[in-house]
C-alpha cells in the first residue's frame, strides 16, 4: 500500500464533529490515523466540549501534521460539519462520528470504488455494537452500482442506502452549495438528497472484509431515535415534492409516506 500512496495525489478530507466524547475519541482518531490510504486531511471540530475532548484533539494535532483542530462554541453537529466544509482542501470528503471507529482500509476501499466505477459517491456497510461486544462478521458480499433514480428509491425506503453521511465517500464537487440544516433532527437526510440530486452513479458495496463504522453508543442512538418519526416523514414529503418533476418518485406510490400516518 505504501507504493500506491506514493503515486496518489488526491487528498481525502475527513470531517469529525466532536462534543463531549472523551471516552471514545482517542480510539476514533487512532483508527483514522492508521488508515492504509494515507493522503488525508483530518479536520477535528471541537464543538464547545466541556470534557477533555478538546485537549485530546490538540494532542493529536501535535502528533500528526495531517490533523487540523478547530475549537468553536457549541452549535451542534450540523454547524460543526458546515464549519469544516468551508476548510476542506481535499478532492474527496468523508465523515466520521467521534464515537465511531473505522477499519484500517475504510478510505482505501471507498476511494478505489469511486475510481473503479467512475462514481460520485461510494458506500460500505457498517456494524452497530455496544462497548465490549464481540464484533460479528458481515455475511453480505454484494456490489451494487446505482444511478440517481435507483438511489433515491433506496433512500426513500431506507433499504440499500441509509440516510447517513458517515459510511460514504463523496467527490468534493457535490458539496458546492450544500450544507447541513441547523436545528433539524437527522440533518443527514436533507443533505443526502441534495447530494443524490447531483450524482451520476453511486457505488454501494457490502463486503465482509471491508466493513467500516463501529458505533460505540448504540444505546444512545436508540434514545435519540424516539423523536425521529415526525421529522423523518415530514422530510420525505418535502423530498417527494422536490423530485416530482421527473419519474423518480412516480413509481414509489405513497407507501413510505403512509407509514408515517399509522
C-alpha positions in Angstrom: 0.0 0.0 0.0 2.9 2.4 0.6 3.8 2.4 -3.1 0.2 3.2 -4.0 0.0 6.2 -1.7 3.2 7.5 -3.1 1.7 8.0 -6.5 -1.8 9.1 -5.3 -2.1 12.9 -5.2 -5.8 13.1 -4.5 -6.5 14.1 -0.9 -9.4 12.9 1.2 -10.7 15.5 3.8 -12.1 13.7 6.8 -14.5 15.7 9.0 -15.0 14.7 12.6 -17.6 16.7 14.7 -16.8 16.4 18.4 -18.8 17.1 21.5 -18.0 15.6 24.9 -16.9 12.2 23.6 -13.6 11.9 25.5 -14.3 8.3 26.3 -14.2 7.2 22.7 -12.4 10.0 20.9 -8.8 8.7 21.0 -9.9 5.4 19.6 -11.8 7.1 16.9 -8.8 9.4 15.9 -6.3 6.5 16.0 -8.5 4.5 13.6 -8.3 7.4 11.1 -4.6 7.9 11.5 -3.9 4.2 10.9 -5.7 4.2 7.5 -3.9 2.4 4.7 -4.9 5.4 2.5 -2.5 8.0 4.0 -3.2 11.1 1.9 -5.7 12.5 4.4 -6.6 15.9 5.8 -8.3 15.2 9.2 -10.4 18.1 10.5 -11.4 17.7 14.2 -14.1 20.2 15.1 -14.4 20.6 18.9 -17.9 21.9 19.2 -17.6 23.5 22.6 -16.8 20.4 24.6 -16.8 20.7 28.3 -14.8 17.5 28.9 -11.3 16.7 27.8 -12.2 16.2 24.1 -10.5 19.5 23.1 -7.3 18.5 24.8 -7.3 15.1 23.1 -7.8 16.9 19.7 -4.8 19.2 20.4 -2.6 16.2 21.4 -3.2 14.5 18.0 -2.6 17.8 16.1 0.8 17.9 17.7 1.4 14.2 16.9 0.4 14.2 13.2 0.6 17.2 10.8 -2.4 15.8 8.9 -4.7 16.8 11.8 -6.3 20.2 11.9 -8.2 21.3 15.0 -11.0 23.9 15.4 -12.3 24.9 18.8 -15.7 26.7 18.5 -18.7 27.5 20.6 -21.3 24.7 20.7 -23.7 24.8 17.8 -24.5 21.2 17.1 -23.1 18.6 14.7 -24.6 20.3 11.7 -22.8 23.6 12.4 -19.6 21.8 13.2 -19.7 19.9 9.9 -20.5 23.1 8.0 -17.6 24.9 9.6 -15.3 22.1 8.4 -16.8 22.1 4.9 -15.5 25.6 4.5 -12.0 24.4 5.3 -11.5 21.3 3.2 -8.8 21.2 0.7 -9.2 17.6 -0.5 -10.8 16.4 -3.7 -13.0 14.0 -1.7 -14.9 14.4 1.6 -15.6 11.8 4.2 -17.3 12.0 7.7 -16.6 10.0 10.9 -18.5 10.4 14.1 -16.4 10.9 17.1 -17.9 7.9 18.9 -17.2 5.5 16.0 -14.1 3.8 14.6 -13.3 2.8 11.1 -11.5 -0.3 9.7 -7.9 0.5 8.6 -8.8 0.1 4.8 -12.0 2.1 5.1 -11.0 5.1 3.0 -8.8 3.0 0.6 -11.8 0.9 -0.3 -14.2 3.8 -0.7 -11.6 5.6 -2.9 -11.0 2.6 -5.0 -14.7 2.1 -5.6 -15.1 5.6 -6.9 -12.1 5.3 -9.2 -13.0 1.8 -10.4 -16.6 2.7 -11.3 -16.2 6.4 -12.0 -18.8 7.1 -9.3 -19.6 10.3 -7.4 -20.3 8.6 -4.1 -19.2 5.2 -2.7 -20.6 3.5 0.3 -19.8 0.5 2.5 -21.6 -1.4 5.2 -21.4 -0.8 9.0 -21.9 -2.6 12.2 -23.6 -1.2 15.4 -22.1 -2.5 18.6 -22.0 -1.9 22.3 -18.7 -1.3 24.0 -17.1 -4.7 24.8 -19.4 -6.6 22.5 -17.9 -9.2 20.2 -17.7 -7.9 16.6 -19.5 -10.2 14.2 -18.6 -10.6 10.6 -21.0 -9.3 7.9 -22.2 -12.1 5.6 -23.4 -10.0 2.7 -20.9 -9.7 -0.1 -22.8 -7.8 -2.8 -21.7 -4.9 -5.0 -24.3 -2.6 -6.5 -23.9 0.3 -8.9 -26.9 2.7 -8.9 -28.0 5.7 -10.9 -29.8 8.6 -9.4 -33.3 7.2 -9.8 -32.4 3.9 -8.1 -30.5 5.7 -5.3 -33.5 7.9 -4.5 -35.8 5.0 -4.3 -33.5 3.1 -1.9 -33.1 6.2 0.3 -36.9 6.7 0.5 -37.4 3.1 1.6 -34.2 3.2 3.8 -33.1 -0.1 2.3 -29.8 -0.5 0.4 -28.8 3.1 1.1 -29.4 4.7 4.5 -29.6 8.4 5.3 -26.2 8.6 7.0 -23.3 10.6 5.7 -20.6 8.8 7.7 -20.3 5.5 5.8 -19.7 7.1 2.4 -17.1 9.0 0.4 -18.1 11.9 -1.8 -16.5 13.9 -4.6 -16.0 17.4 -3.2 -17.9 19.0 -6.1 -21.1 17.5 -4.8 -20.9 19.8 -1.7 -20.8 23.0 -3.7 -23.7 25.0 -2.2 -24.8 22.1 0.1 -24.7 22.5 3.8 -26.3 20.7 6.8 -29.5 22.3 8.0 -29.2 23.8 11.5 -31.7 22.8 14.3 -33.1 19.7 12.5 -33.1 16.2 13.9 -31.4 13.8 11.5 -30.0 16.6 9.3 -28.2 13.9 7.3 -31.5 13.1 5.5 -31.8 16.5 3.8 -28.1 16.6 2.8 -28.2 13.1 1.3 -31.0 14.0 -1.0 -29.3 17.2 -2.0 -26.2 15.2 -2.9 -28.1 12.5 -4.7 -29.6 15.1 -6.9 -26.1 15.8 -8.3 -24.8 12.3 -8.8 -24.4 10.4 -12.0 -23.6 7.0 -10.4 -23.3 5.7 -6.9 -21.4 2.6 -5.7 -22.9 0.7 -2.8 -20.9 -2.2 -1.6 -21.4 -4.6 1.2 -18.3 -6.6 1.6 -17.4 -8.8 4.6 -13.7 -7.9 4.6 -14.3 -4.1 4.4 -16.9 -3.2 7.0 -16.5 0.3 8.4 -18.0 2.4 11.2 -18.5 0.6 14.5 -20.9 2.5 16.8 -19.8 2.6 20.4 -23.0 4.3 21.6 -25.8 2.0 20.2 -28.0 2.7 23.2 -27.7 6.4 22.7 -28.7 6.1 19.1 -31.8 4.3 20.1 -32.7 7.0 22.6 -32.2 9.8 20.0 -34.5 8.0 17.5 -37.5 8.5 19.8 -38.1 11.9 18.1 -37.4 10.6 14.7 -40.7 9.8 13.1 -42.2 13.3 12.8 -39.2 15.0 11.2 -38.4 11.9 9.1 -41.8 11.7 7.3 -42.1 15.5 7.0 -38.8 15.5 5.2 -39.9 12.6 3.0 -43.0 14.6 1.9 -40.8 17.6 1.0 -38.4 15.4 -0.9 -41.1 13.7 -2.9 -42.2 17.2 -4.0 -38.6 18.1 -4.9 -38.3 15.1 -7.2 -41.8 15.4 -8.6 -40.6 17.0 -11.8 -39.2 13.6 -13.1 -40.2 10.0 -12.8 -38.0 9.3 -9.8 -41.0 9.1 -7.4 -43.7 8.3 -9.8 -43.4 4.5 -9.2 -42.9 4.8 -5.4 -46.6 5.4 -4.6 -47.4 6.7 -1.2 -46.1 3.5 0.6 -43.4 5.3 2.6 -45.3 8.4 3.4 -48.4 6.5 4.5 -46.3 4.7 7.1 -46.0 8.0 9.0 -49.8 8.3 9.4 -50.2 5.0 11.2 
